[in-house]
Amino acid sequence: MMMNSASNSVFTQVDYRQFRQHLADITTNAVKGKGYETAIYDRKGDIQAIVHAASIDTNGRCYPAEYFIRTSAIPAVAELDWQYAA
């Protein structure tokens, strides 16, 4: 289930299942984290995926992890429908 499908955005928020499927399809060369964000790079050095870590703010509100993949890597809608039909 895509969360934010802005067609002009470089990255699109996806659910954990889509994120893991995308990671299985790339050959990663580097994973770099800074603060609450982790970027996953391909062998060419391009960022392919980003994870925002789960967090709790100073008022005790919880925020779940967020997963983003490169928009150009998202399969066409017809392909997604076929995956979920099985």
C-alpha positions as CSV (number, residue, x, y, z in Angstrom):
1,M,0.0,0.0,0.0
2,M,1.6,3.2,-1.1
3,M,1.2,6.0,1.4
4,N,2.3,9.0,-0.7
5,S,2.3,8.6,-4.5
6,A,3.4,12.1,-5.6
7,S,4.5,11.5,-9.2
8,N,7.1,14.3,-9.1
9,S,8.7,13.1,-5.9
10,V,12.1,11.2,-6.0
11,F,11.0,9.0,-3.1
12,T,7.6,7.5,-2.2
13,Q,6.5,6.3,1.2
14,V,5.6,2.6,1.2
15,D,4.7,0.0,3.7
16,Y,7.2,-2.4,5.3
17,R,6.4,-5.3,2.9
18,Q,7.1,-3.1,-0.2
19,F,10.3,-1.8,1.4
20,R,11.6,-5.3,2.0
21,Q,10.7,-6.4,-1.5
22,H,12.6,-3.5,-2.9
23,L,15.7,-4.3,-0.8
24,A,15.6,-7.8,-2.1
25,D,15.8,-6.5,-5.7
26,I,18.8,-4.2,-5.3
27,T,22.5,-5.0,-4.6
28,T,23.5,-2.7,-1.9
29,N,27.0,-1.4,-1.4
30,A,26.5,0.9,1.6
31,V,24.1,1.7,4.4
32,K,24.7,5.0,6.2
33,G,22.8,6.3,9.2
34,K,22.7,9.7,10.7
35,G,20.3,10.6,13.5
36,Y,17.0,9.0,12.9
37,E,17.5,8.4,9.2
38,T,19.2,5.6,7.4
39,A,19.9,5.7,3.7
40,I,20.6,2.5,1.6
41,Y,22.7,2.9,-1.5
42,D,23.1,0.8,-4.6
43,R,26.5,-0.1,-6.1
44,K,26.5,3.1,-8.2
45,G,26.2,5.2,-5.0
46,D,22.6,6.3,-5.6
47,I,20.2,6.3,-2.6
48,Q,17.6,3.6,-3.3
49,A,15.8,3.5,0.1
50,I,15.4,5.6,3.2
51,V,14.2,4.5,6.7
52,H,13.1,7.0,9.3
53,A,13.4,5.3,12.7
54,A,10.5,5.0,15.1
55,S,10.6,7.6,17.8
56,I,9.0,9.0,20.9
57,D,8.8,12.8,21.4
58,T,9.2,14.7,24.7
59,N,5.5,14.5,25.3
60,G,5.5,10.7,25.1
61,R,3.8,10.5,21.6
62,C,5.0,7.5,19.5
63,Y,5.8,7.8,15.9
64,P,6.2,4.6,13.8
65,A,9.1,3.9,11.4
66,E,8.6,5.3,7.9
67,Y,9.9,3.6,4.8
68,F,10.7,5.3,1.5
69,I,11.9,3.9,-1.9
70,R,12.9,5.5,-5.1
71,T,9.7,6.4,-7.0
72,S,11.1,5.1,-10.3
73,A,11.5,1.6,-8.7
74,I,7.8,1.2,-7.9
75,P,6.1,-1.2,-10.3
76,A,3.3,-0.1,-12.4
77,V,-0.2,-0.2,-10.8
78,A,-1.2,-3.2,-12.9
79,E,1.8,-5.2,-11.6
80,L,0.9,-4.3,-8.0
81,D,-2.7,-5.5,-8.5
82,W,-1.4,-8.8,-9.9
83,Q,0.9,-9.3,-6.8
84,Y,-2.0,-8.9,-4.4
85,A,-4.4,-11.0,-6.5
86,A,-2.4,-14.2,-5.9
